Amino acid sequence: MKIVTASSYGFCSGVRSAVDKALKAAERAGRLSLPCYVTGSLVHSSAVSAMLRDHGIVEIDSPEGHEPGIVVIRTHGITDQLRAEFERGGFIIEDATCPVVLRNARLLKSAVNPVIIGRKSHSEIKGLAGCGDIPVIESPDDLGILEKGIEYSAVIQTTLSSSLLESILDRASSMGIHIECITSICGASEERRRALREIADEVEAFAVVGDESSANTSELVAIASSLGKPSFLISSPDSIPPSLFCYNTVGLTAGASAPDDLIETVRRRLENNGR
């Protein structure tokens, strides 16, 4: 099997920095004889979560019921209220929130008639929604909660599907609802999508390394499928479907939260026909 690798894939700079901060926090906690926590999943990757657990980092949702220690804020951020609870509880905060998400939160707080466009269940959107009583638009069908004649300022989920965003904005325009996007989809996500499209004509199918819970990974799978290429989401080497080995040329890419060692292990397994 020939593997054609996308020019951009895997950890973005924000995720790489967050993992580094978490590991350093674990080392510091060990020196201080303190527990080390992370607010939920640092990133949407079971492989990264497992690695952090191996370093003694425990996932928690709130400070309640936990001994104060060092708490790492996940890349998707948390609400201001939850951050304040950790501070009041005497926790040492190590902020690993993605810089783009932090910027979006600042813009949202200062925006006139703000609105959020993104998946309501996504942790990034939950954190942003905590900035206040702000409407969240998940699909074109949600636009009915907005009023005509008002200029809305929209903050976009950093990993949102480009096609979904376009469909929401098109429907809003047809309804006479004015939405100005004051942020955009993350540049790293867009770069990985562009890199996938660049190699699509060279391959018969795609192997996309990452987690089902990762929005940017799922979007890579969707884009590959929209280009007429069979696309397989691979969360571990053991999850590679036998049908993938039927192709002679496979494109390899990965979501922004897929660690390097996982990607390389999958690559070797593919090159060795499953061995």
C-alpha positions as CSV (number, residue, x, y, z in Angstrom):
1,M,0.0,0.0,0.0
2,K,1.2,3.5,-0.9
3,I,0.6,6.2,1.7
4,V,0.1,9.8,0.6
5,T,0.4,12.1,3.7
6,A,-1.4,15.4,3.8
7,S,0.9,18.4,4.2
8,S,-0.8,19.5,7.3
9,Y,-2.2,17.1,10.0
10,G,-2.1,16.3,13.7
11,F,-1.4,18.5,16.6
12,C,-1.9,22.2,16.1
13,S,0.3,24.6,18.1
14,G,-2.5,25.2,20.6
15,V,-2.9,21.5,21.4
16,R,0.8,20.9,21.5
17,S,1.2,23.8,24.0
18,A,-1.7,22.5,26.1
19,V,-0.2,19.0,26.4
20,D,3.1,20.5,27.4
21,K,1.5,22.7,30.0
22,A,-0.4,19.7,31.4
23,L,2.7,17.6,31.7
24,K,4.6,20.4,33.4
25,A,1.7,20.9,35.8
26,A,1.9,17.2,36.7
27,E,5.6,17.6,37.4
28,R,5.0,20.6,39.6
29,A,2.2,19.0,41.4
30,G,4.5,16.0,42.2
31,R,7.2,18.3,43.6
32,L,4.6,20.1,45.8
33,S,2.9,16.9,46.8
34,L,-0.4,18.1,45.4
35,P,-3.0,16.4,43.2
36,C,-3.2,17.4,39.6
37,Y,-6.5,17.7,37.7
38,V,-7.8,18.7,34.3
39,T,-11.3,20.2,33.6
40,G,-12.7,17.3,31.6
41,S,-10.8,16.2,28.6
42,L,-7.8,18.4,27.8
43,V,-8.5,17.8,24.1
44,H,-10.9,15.5,22.3
45,S,-8.5,12.5,22.1
46,S,-8.8,9.3,24.1
47,A,-5.1,8.7,23.5
48,V,-4.1,12.0,25.0
49,S,-6.5,11.4,28.0
50,A,-4.9,8.0,28.6
51,M,-1.4,9.5,28.5
52,L,-2.4,12.2,31.0
53,R,-3.9,9.6,33.3
54,D,-0.6,7.8,33.2
55,H,1.1,11.0,34.5
56,G,-1.4,11.1,37.4
57,I,-3.7,13.8,36.0
58,V,-7.3,13.3,37.0
59,E,-10.3,14.6,35.0
60,I,-12.8,16.5,37.0
61,D,-15.9,18.6,36.2
62,S,-15.8,21.0,39.2
63,P,-13.8,21.6,42.4
64,E,-16.6,20.1,44.5
65,G,-15.5,17.0,46.5
66,H,-11.8,17.3,45.4
67,E,-8.8,18.2,47.4
68,P,-7.3,21.5,46.2
69,G,-4.3,21.1,43.9
70,I,-3.2,22.2,40.4
71,V,-6.0,22.3,37.9
72,V,-5.3,22.5,34.1
73,I,-8.0,24.3,32.1
74,R,-8.9,22.4,29.0
75,T,-8.1,23.8,25.5
76,H,-11.8,24.5,24.9
77,G,-12.0,26.7,28.0
78,I,-14.5,26.8,30.8
79,T,-17.1,29.3,32.0
80,D,-16.0,32.3,34.1
81,Q,-18.2,31.0,36.9
82,L,-16.4,27.6,37.0
83,R,-13.0,29.3,36.9
84,A,-14.1,31.5,39.9
85,E,-15.2,28.3,41.8
86,F,-11.7,26.8,41.4
87,E,-10.1,30.0,42.5
88,R,-12.4,30.2,45.6
89,G,-11.6,26.6,46.3
90,G,-7.9,27.3,46.6
91,F,-6.8,25.5,43.4
92,I,-3.7,26.6,41.4
93,I,-4.9,27.3,37.9
94,E,-2.8,26.4,34.8
95,D,-4.6,27.8,31.8
96,A,-4.3,25.7,28.7
97,T,-7.2,27.3,26.9
98,C,-6.5,27.7,23.2
99,P,-5.4,31.3,22.4
100,V,-8.0,31.4,19.6
101,V,-10.8,30.4,22.0
102,L,-9.6,33.0,24.6
103,R,-9.7,35.7,21.8
104,N,-13.2,34.7,20.8
105,A,-14.4,34.9,24.4
106,R,-13.0,38.4,24.7
107,L,-14.6,39.5,21.5
108,L,-17.9,38.0,22.6
109,K,-17.9,39.9,25.8
110,S,-17.4,43.2,24.0
111,A,-19.7,42.5,21.0
112,V,-23.0,44.3,20.4
113,N,-25.9,41.9,20.0
114,P,-23.7,38.8,20.3
115,V,-24.6,35.4,19.0
116,I,-22.7,32.1,19.0
117,I,-22.7,29.8,16.0
118,G,-21.7,26.2,16.9
119,R,-22.7,22.9,18.3
120,K,-24.5,23.4,21.6
121,S,-23.1,20.2,23.1
122,H,-19.5,21.1,22.2
123,S,-17.3,22.0,25.2
124,E,-16.0,25.1,23.5
125,I,-19.5,26.4,23.0
126,K,-20.5,25.6,26.6
127,G,-17.6,27.7,27.8
128,L,-18.5,30.6,25.5
129,A,-22.1,30.5,26.4
130,G,-21.1,31.0,30.0
131,C,-20.1,34.5,29.0
132,G,-23.8,35.5,29.4
133,D,-27.3,34.9,28.1
134,I,-26.2,34.6,24.5
135,P,-28.2,32.8,21.7
136,V,-26.5,29.8,20.3
137,I,-27.3,28.9,16.6
138,E,-26.6,25.2,15.9
139,S,-28.4,24.9,12.6
140,P,-30.4,27.0,10.2
141,D,-33.6,25.9,12.0
142,D,-32.4,27.8,15.1
143,L,-32.5,31.2,13.4
144,G,-36.1,31.8,14.3
145,I,-34.9,32.9,17.8
146,L,-33.2,35.9,16.2
147,E,-35.0,39.2,15.3
148,K,-35.0,40.9,11.9
149,G,-33.6,44.4,11.6
150,I,-30.9,43.8,14.2
151,E,-27.2,43.5,13.3
152,Y,-25.8,40.5,15.2
153,S,-22.1,39.9,15.9
154,A,-21.3,36.2,15.6
155,V,-18.5,34.2,17.3
156,I,-17.9,30.9,15.4
157,Q,-16.9,27.6,16.9
158,T,-13.3,27.2,15.9
159,T,-13.8,23.7,14.5
160,L,-17.2,24.2,12.9
161,S,-18.1,22.6,9.6
162,S,-17.5,25.1,6.8
163,S,-20.6,23.9,5.0
164,L,-22.8,24.2,8.1
165,L,-21.6,27.7,8.7
166,E,-22.4,28.6,5.1
167,S,-25.9,27.1,5.3
168,I,-26.6,29.1,8.5
169,L,-25.5,32.4,7.0
170,D,-27.3,31.8,3.7
171,R,-30.6,31.0,5.5
172,A,-30.1,34.1,7.8
173,S,-29.7,36.3,4.7
174,S,-32.8,34.9,3.1
175,M,-34.8,35.5,6.3
176,G,-33.6,39.1,6.5
177,I,-31.5,38.5,9.5
178,H,-28.1,40.3,9.5
179,I,-25.2,38.4,11.0
180,E,-21.6,39.7,10.9
181,C,-19.0,37.1,11.8
182,I,-16.4,38.7,14.0
183,T,-14.4,35.5,14.3
184,S,-13.8,32.6,11.9
185,I,-13.1,28.9,11.8
186,C,-9.6,28.2,13.3
187,G,-6.8,28.6,10.7
188,A,-5.3,25.3,11.7
189,S,-8.6,23.5,11.0
190,E,-8.9,25.2,7.7
191,E,-5.3,24.3,6.8
192,R,-5.9,20.6,7.5
193,R,-9.0,20.7,5.4
194,R,-7.1,22.3,2.5
195,A,-4.3,19.8,2.7
196,L,-6.8,16.9,2.5
197,R,-8.3,18.4,-0.6
198,E,-4.9,18.8,-2.2
199,I,-4.1,15.1,-2.2
200,A,-7.7,13.8,-2.9
201,D,-7.0,13.2,-6.6
202,E,-3.9,11.1,-5.8
203,V,-5.6,8.6,-3.5
204,E,-8.4,6.0,-3.6
205,A,-9.4,6.3,0.1
206,F,-8.6,8.3,3.2
207,A,-7.4,7.2,6.7
208,V,-8.2,10.0,9.2
209,V,-6.6,9.5,12.6
210,G,-8.5,10.9,15.6
211,D,-11.5,10.6,17.9
212,E,-15.1,10.5,17.0
213,S,-15.6,13.2,19.7
214,S,-13.3,15.6,17.8
215,A,-15.2,18.0,15.7
216,N,-12.3,18.9,13.4
217,T,-11.5,15.2,12.9
218,S,-15.2,14.4,12.0
219,E,-15.1,17.3,9.5
220,L,-12.1,15.8,7.8
221,V,-14.0,12.5,7.3
222,A,-17.0,14.4,6.0
223,I,-14.9,16.4,3.5
224,A,-13.2,13.3,2.2
225,S,-16.5,11.5,1.7
226,S,-18.0,14.6,-0.1
227,L,-15.1,14.3,-2.5
228,G,-16.2,10.7,-3.4
229,K,-13.4,9.0,-1.4
230,P,-14.1,6.2,1.1
231,S,-13.1,7.7,4.4
232,F,-12.2,5.8,7.6
233,L,-11.9,7.4,11.1
234,I,-9.2,5.6,12.9
235,S,-8.9,6.1,16.7
236,S,-6.3,3.4,17.3
237,P,-4.2,1.0,15.2
238,D,-6.5,-1.8,16.2
239,S,-9.5,0.0,14.8
240,I,-8.2,0.0,11.2
241,P,-10.9,-1.8,9.2
242,P,-9.8,-4.7,7.0
243,S,-11.5,-3.1,4.0
244,L,-9.0,-0.3,4.1
245,F,-6.2,-2.7,3.0
246,C,-8.1,-3.3,-0.3
247,Y,-6.9,0.1,-1.6
248,N,-3.5,0.5,-3.3
249,T,-3.2,4.2,-2.5
250,V,-4.5,5.8,0.8
251,G,-4.4,9.4,2.0
252,L,-3.3,9.8,5.6
253,T,-4.3,12.8,7.7
254,A,-5.3,13.5,11.3
255,G,-7.3,15.8,13.4
256,A,-5.7,18.5,15.5
257,S,-5.8,16.5,18.7
258,A,-4.3,13.3,17.4
259,P,-0.8,12.7,18.9
260,D,2.3,12.1,16.8
261,D,3.0,8.6,18.1
262,L,-0.6,7.5,17.3
263,I,-0.4,8.8,13.7
264,E,3.0,7.1,13.1
265,T,1.8,3.8,14.6
266,V,-1.2,3.9,12.3
267,R,1.1,4.7,9.3
268,R,3.3,1.7,10.0
269,R,0.4,-0.6,10.4
270,L,-1.0,0.5,7.0
271,E,2.4,0.2,5.3
272,N,2.8,-3.3,6.7
273,N,-0.7,-4.4,5.7
274,G,-2.0,-4.7,9.2
275,R,1.1,-6.3,10.8
